[in-house]
């Protein structure tokens, strides 16, 4: 088995065995990575790479939005509104190639990631997402 196959199998097993909170944190981590890569592409003038990274981050935010069950948690509606803002801001950043807009989105996701890490550490889990394509619920 090649290195790439071993890596893919490890990642698959990590996702399949992760708790709901860990899955959310993984999604935040990946969206943040995508935005960082887009920011780096803007800085180095590789504008043709920006779109792919931001589209992937948008896909993650879309999945987070669609899997959110606003009836389970009183803050659910506010979180959905934040996800919708993020999606819109990522779209704008992609169209304008705005590093500032990308940084704003990254900072919001970093704050959400910290919050979910703290919630997971306290054993709160991730009650606000109903599962959807995330397998969270």
Secondary structure, DSSP 4 states (H G I P E B T S, - for coil): --HHHHHHHHHHHHHHH--HHHHHHHHHHHHHHHHHHHHHHHHTT-HHHHHHHHHHHHHHHHHHHHHB-TTSSTTHHHHHHHHHHHHHHHHHHHHHT-HHHHHHHHHHHHHHHHHHHHHHHTT---TTB--GGGT--
